[in-house]
Amino acid sequence: MDFELANALGRIVELKDRSTGAHTWRVTMYAQAMAEAARVETPRLMNFMLAAVLHDLGKIDVPDAILRKPGRLDPDEFRRMQEHTTAGHDRLLRMGVTEPIILEVVRSHHERIDGTGYPDGLAGEQIPLAARWFSVIDGFDAMTSLRSYHDGRGDSAAERAILDLEVHAGSWYEPEAVTVFRDLYESGRLDSTLEHLNDPVAHQTLTGPLSETSAELAREALLRSNPPGVESADIEHLLELATRSPDRDD
Ligand SMILES: [Fe+2]
């Protein structure tokens, strides 16, 4: 997977799912920190970071009405939301991506050790290792990010999130990954990502308009990987948003 393309796709997912406010970039920085702490060799580290950038790619295929719904999702809507895992995985296959770590994280980052996750209900070591590690990162960020439906910011939110990871170590999360993540948090290694990238003004400064070249790469990849029978109008709209200058409003 090409870095420029991954960056463009990550930006487009962020535009599609605005509630997450730089979620993609925070989890990518956490992924780098975790992989370094685990002394993962460079090619795997790079692929783990790319997997983080792309983990929610399939949200492009979830209707806005579901993705941005303020209240609780009904069972059908929830099922549709869960399909972002397989939708992203299938898109990557159609794009020609072959790196196992990327495909595994995108498909299996919502699986749980006790088998209660989705989309495949895998348990324990059936869940690919990288996905088990990434789900700790994703879980932490869900509990500490700026989201429209709760205020999860600040040190106390982070402390609570670490406790929650520990409570669910062995049931939802891989215990070793929880320990590595907690140690990183306690060492202060995650502070700048946690603070800076959760600041709504600061993170906007990271995301100027996408270049025409990047947008073209993304357009080609997305159109080529569109699920059969799906309209491409939404993709054109997202690309238009991604390439316009920030002073314009939609
Ligand atoms: Fe996800």
Residues whose N, C-alpha, C, O or C-beta is under 5 A from the ligand:
A	BS01	LIG	H55 D56
